Amino acid sequence: MRYSIVLLSLVAIIAATVVPMISAACINNNLVRKEIRQLTPAELTKYINAVTLARRALPRPGPTQYDTFARIHAMQGYFIHSGANFLPWHRYYLRQYELLLQSVINDPTLTVPYWDWTLDYQNPSASVIFTDPYFGGNGGSASCVTNGKLGQWRPLYNWAGNASAHCLKRSFGEGMSRYPSPATLQTLISGSATYANLATNIEIGPHNLVHSSIGGDMKEAISPNDALFFSHHANVDRLWANWQDANPTLAGTYNGKNITGQRVGLTDILHGFPGITVSKVMKASTMGYCYSATTASAAARSAQTLDDESEEPLPNWPPVSAEFMASKGIDPKVQAEVTARINNIIDALNDANGF
Ligand SMILES: [Cu+2]
């Protein structure tokens, strides 16, 4: 009897130590990344202040911290897209941004809020995200964004990473009408049987769609010029973390190819981050953060008119433009193969769902 109690406690201890290793769920002391509409007014203010501070001119001449950080993405642009390393690279990059913001406001509890764009799928351009308290709206004359606490900003670098100060630009496109519903996205994610499938499904599907539909800086290699980038990518990262949670046996797997054609492995170094291997970013929990569940977001839901009864058919993702590919140095042949695959997947999902 006594023995079995000890055994039971041992099992409990093992379970308690093992579970966090495979889960990004919010347990232990992980910092919680919330949906941006779940932030309290004080939390939103803190986040905006941090971004504003990272964008302020420094006492020394030269770029702001924010500009420099955005340029990292432009410089690595070719290597970190259209391949398996897309998810780990952006996970690490996003975490470094979070640490940067923490440092400028001297608050290690700050987290980057994610933007769950599926909550806005019925009319993304009318989302509260694009209003003054958040990121500001569509660009006007010359595509310049003129409102919003995070929208009024003159980034320093252009798509090539050269100094070329300009207004922050957005130019909403027709892709705005094709954001996936929560159910559609869920089907896409849960239908991804391998890591390689998942990475492609997320990147070529909704990830590219959100970037290209917002347009302007967001559709260039210098997309982090727009603070929306980080909340968009927090959501992308959340999809990977959720998939890892839902598939414990696949959570530690990393496979597929990079854009260069190279087969990937856990010991690969993340481009531009010497010494940082993919294995170091496989678990959100060991990186110190986790994601809140969107379903807990009463505010987000109440701001929308979600109707679970009338699901829209699965969208056809728009093709990536030649201009977009050129700006990323993407080989159109490789892109065509990937696009064909995603279309097949979408078609198969449509069939399976009777649309
Ligand atoms: Cu990117």
Residues whose N, C-alpha, C, O or C-beta is under 5 A from the ligand:
A	BS01	CU	none
